Amino acid sequence: MRPSHHTLSLLLVLALFVWAGMVAAISFMEAPLKFTAPNITVVLGVGIGRIVFHALNKAELALSLVALLSAGLLGVPSRIWLTLLTAVTILLAQTLWLLPALDVRAAALLAGSPNPPNSQHLTYVVLEALKLLTLFTSGSMAFGWAMRMARRREDHRRVTA
């Protein structure tokens, strides 16, 4: 049995905003704040960060799958697809390129031989900000679209009743 339009719309909006909330809370609050805690060294903070960001990445992949499946079954407008696919593309770039590269750097730091600075961390942060913006945009557009569709369905029911 196929889920209802209402259920799929709720799943889509929920997945997008939960995903956005997780990115905002972890990337832009937890990550910088942990280094302000007493007795947290850079090495300890990086070790914790690796664990947290790998867990976040797995949750993001699951939420992106829910969002993609819901959007596909709903047949959302192209503008919602564009923002959703932008967020997913950023996530895949982070998953397949940046996280592994940052992992190598973190492992070297934890082993006591840090690599020279490069732009990978800054690139990750910029992509996180862009992904967060696209998630909020996509979620807002999906919510507005779902509300319009629900009103149309209700108006249609009134007319045909």
Long-range contacts (C-beta under 8 A, 24 or more apart in sequence): 2-73, 3-73, 5-74, 5-149, 5-153, 6-150, 8-70, 8-73, 8-74, 9-70, 9-74, 9-142, 9-146, 9-149, 9-150, 10-146, 11-66, 11-70, 12-66, 12-67, 12-70, 12-71, 12-74, 12-76, 12-142, 12-146, 13-139, 13-142, 13-143, 13-146, 15-63, 15-64, 15-66, 15-67, 15-70, 16-63, 16-67, 16-84, 16-135, 16-138, 16-139, 16-142, 17-135, 17-136, 17-139, 18-63, 19-59, 19-60, 19-63, 19-64, 19-67, 19-87, 19-135, 20-132, 20-135, 20-136, 20-139, 22-56, 22-59, 22-60, 22-63, 23-56, 23-60, 23-128, 23-131, 23-132, 23-135, 24-132, 26-52, 26-53, 26-56, 27-56, 27-125, 27-128, 27-132, 28-128, 28-132, 42-109, 43-109, 43-110, 46-106, 46-109, 46-110, 47-106, 47-110, 49-106, 50-103, 50-106, 53-99, 54-99, 57-91, 57-94, 57-95, 57-99, 60-91, 61-91, 61-95, 64-88, 64-91, 67-138, 71-142, 76-142, 76-145, 77-141, 77-145, 79-141, 80-138, 80-141, 80-142, 80-145, 83-134, 83-137, 83-138, 83-141, 84-134, 84-138, 86-130, 86-134, 87-131, 87-134, 87-135, 87-138, 90-127, 90-130, 90-131, 90-134, 91-131, 93-127, 94-124, 94-127, 94-128, 94-131, 98-123, 98-124, 98-127, 99-124
